[in-house]
Amino acid sequence: METTGQEDKNMEKKSWMPEPNEGLSGDRDGMPALKRPKKIGEPPQQDGTAKPREDGGADRQADAGRAERQADAGKAERQADAGKPGGGGGQTVQEVPPDDRISPNMDEWTNQLRKRIGLEINFDVQLRQMTFGERKTGILFLSSLAKDTSLTEIIKRLTFLEPDSLSQDALESFFTHYIPAIQVRKSRSMAEMINDVMMGNSAFYVEGEDTVMLIDVKNYPTRTPDEPVLEKVVRGSKDGFVETLLTNVALIRRRLRDPKLRFEILKVGTRTKTDVAIGYIEDIADRNLVESVRDKIKAINIDGIPLADKQLEEMTVKSGWNPFPLVRYSERPDVVASHLLDGSVTLIVDTSPSLVLLPTTYFDLVQHAEENRQSPFIGTYLRWVRFFGMLASVFMLPLWYLYAQNPQLRPGWLWFIGADKLGDLPLILQFLLVEVGVDVMRLASVHTPAPLVTAMSLISAILIGDIAVKTGLFINEVILYMAVAAVGMFATPSYELGIANRIVRIALLLSAFLFNIPGFVVCATLIFVSLVFVRSFNVPYLWPLVPFNLNALLSVLFRRPLPRNRYRPSINRVRDNERQPG
């Protein structure tokens, strides 16, 4: 039985490719098997079903010669382009200094790897050397960060190559036809190759080439998004940020499907090379703010920021000894999306589950997502209750101490304030010891295993507190008002602001003890004036109180209905001020 030209071609493909179900991802997914690409410089193949030309061999020889000349010209053009920045496969390859170039000799390349990244010393630095199409190759990767399945699939595809499948430009053939990966780019820089491998990518090296292919096969250890610990809500989403930058970006893009949303990636640290993403909405955020943030991050010169967002904040904001937070941290994607719509800029640091929002004011730190999950009336009520708790945590103890020491200043309707017994210890010492005791219990609860936290709390509250009162060291009023102040501190949405308010409370207590009423007034005034002059990325910290903005202040005091919030905060100098145009 005679075979047609099409059947001959099918037989040729079968001799080069494996049978179906031999492990190719295309076969597993129901996709057609990988076809052998045309060899560079190979004449165009004729369809087996096409009719032969009548003039026979002369025309075929002319066509073959013309195709060969065109292939030689194309090859020369590609080789010329490969020596230029941006040449080779349409992907930009930057020129590098001579001392940073990749050696085309396999032995020299491996020697450089031994010196620079500890090949054969580090157990997770792996170099898989193989021969594909009679060309020696090496795949460099970290076994602790690379995805095994992706590398196995790449090697499986390349094992089917035959020597006549590759042209002289082998790397271009691999890049264009044979590497089954989505994110692939080329590089001539040894430093860039090492940096990519250290972050989890794989480098594909071909002997005789001074360029490597960098393949994205990262597989970072990660966890599933879970409800944030510090920003819980009764109603609302329960997904929070994790330690993986890409996952955090995905959580934001899920809520903001705006094509103007931008995420610029930078690296910080000469050793850690931590990924930092700057997020903003292009046609809303202030350009000067974005440029200022970008310039400050680029100006950081440090070996690393292993503690992620907090160290980045200290290197950019440089608040010094100021206890008040000048940026806002959030673990909720919906909160970050809302601030981006207001014109804020967010910083996403890899390995951190908290995102940085800036610029920030004092009144940004006292708002919580739960208020916007309730009706305007209930949201306003919850906001006022929170404000009361915060004011009580700062001023209740110092004011009670002043009234206890100066009964003549106490109004008649505050007859219950004061103490009949002062205890064995002075009042100021009782307050300071209780302050330190509450902090010790808080730290102990953090470091205590979860099953023992309840037992530790009972021991602290019943044994220590009750016995201290019964023995006469403390009085009941000190324990009571300290408990109210502690609850008010924990009701503060920002953990950093709650600790700063505690420092203010201790300063007011000491001022009232040392200088009585004048000391309390002077200390409170100095703290307020100092906050007036604080700025977060050129934004006044006490806005909208100072400078005064009545409309914005009402938005802080009252949770307005959404249809009435038509404009974005003016302090952000946004480019598009209207939330609801028209």
C-alpha positions, 0 to 999 in steps of 0.5 A: 500500500502506498503512503502519501506525502502527508503520511510520510511527514506524520511518520517523520514526526512520530520518529522524533516525538514520543508517543502520546501519554509519555509525560508531556504536559501537552498530552496530559492536558489533551493538547496536541504533541509538540512539533519539531520546529523548522531548523533555522536555515532549512528550506520551507517544507512542501505540503504532501498534498500539494501538486508538484510543479510542472517544470520539475527540478530546475525550479525546485533547485532555484527555490531551494537556492533562494530559500538558502540565501534568504536563510543565510541573510536572516541568520547574519542579521540575527547575529548582528542584532545579537551583538546589539542591546535589544537584539536576539529574539526581540528581547532586550539584552543589555551590554555588560562590563567585561568583568561581568560577562558570562564565559562561553566556556563551560569549565570557566563558567562553573569555576565562577559559580564555585567562587561566587555562589558556593557551588558544591558547598551549598547543598541547595545550589544545584547545577544539572549538566546535560547534552541536548542536540549535541550541545552541552548545557547546564541548568543552575537553580536552588533546590530550596526555591525552584519548582521541581515540576517545572524544571522536570518538564523543561528537561523532558521536552529538551531530551527529544531534540536531535542534532539536526534540530539545532542551528548554529545559533543554539540559544536562539533556538532554545529561546524561541522554540524549545523552552516550555515556560512563560516568563523567560528572558536572556542576560549576559550579566553574571551578576544578574544571573546570580541575583535571579538564581538567588531569588528562585529562578533558573539559569539555562546555559549553553556552552559556546554562548555568552548569554543565559536564559533566565526562567521563572520557576520560583516556588516560595514557601507560602501560606493561605490568606487568613483573617488579620489578627489586629484588624478583625471585623464582624462583617466583611472579608476574612482574607488578609495579606501574607508574606508573599509579595505576588499574593498580596498584589493579587489580593489588591488587584482582585478589588481594584481592577483599574488599568491605571493601578501601578505596581513598580518593583524595586530592590533594597539591600546589597545583600538581602535584595528585598523586593519592594513594590510601590503601589498607586493609581496613576491618574489619582495619586500625586506625582510628586508623592510617588516620585518622592517615595521612589527616590527615597527608596532608591537612595537607601544604602544598606546591606539588607532589611530582613525585618522588612517593612519596619526597617524600610519605614525607618530608612525612608521616613526617618522619624528618629525618637518620635514615638508616634507612627508616621505611616499606617500599617494594614493587613487588610486588602480592602483597607489598602484598596480604599486608601489607594482610591483616596490617593495614597501610596502603598509599599509592599515588602516581600516577606511581610504580611503588613502593607505600609500606607502613606502619607498618614495623619493621626486621624487616619490611625484611629479609624477602623474597617468595622465602622464602614461595615455598619450603617452610618448611624451605627458606624458613627456610634462605634467611632465615638465609643472608640474615641472615648476609649482612646481619650480615657487611655491617655487622660483618665489616670493623670486626671484622677491622680490630680483630683486625688492629690487636690480634692479642692479642684474636684467638681461636686458631681465628681464626688466619687473620684478619689481614694479613702485609703492611699495604701502602703506605697505612694500613688505615683509608684503604684501607677508606675508599677501597674503600668509596667505590670500590664506591659509585662503581662502583655509580653508574656501573653505573646510568648506564652503557648496558646493553650496556656494563655488563659491560665496565665491571664487568670494567675495574673488577674486573680492572684497578683491583682487581688493579693496585691490589693488585700496586702495593702500594697495597692488600692482598688481605684488604681487597679480599676482605672488602670484596667479602664486605660488598658482596655482603651489602649487595646481599643485603638485600631493602630497597635503602634498608636496605642503604645505611643499613647501609653508613653504620653500617659506616663509622661503626663503622670510624671509631670502631674507628680512633679509639678502638679497642675502646671506640669500637667498643662505644660506637658500636654501643651508641649506634646500637642505643639510638637505634633502640630509640626510633625509631617508625614511625607509633607502632610501635616500630622494633625490634619484636619484639626491643624490646619483646620478643615471643617468638612474633613473634620466632620468626616472624621467625627461622623461616618457619613453615608457613601452618597455624600462622600463625593470628594477625596481628601484634599490633603493628598493633592490628588489629580482626580478629586471626585469619587462620584463625577457627574 
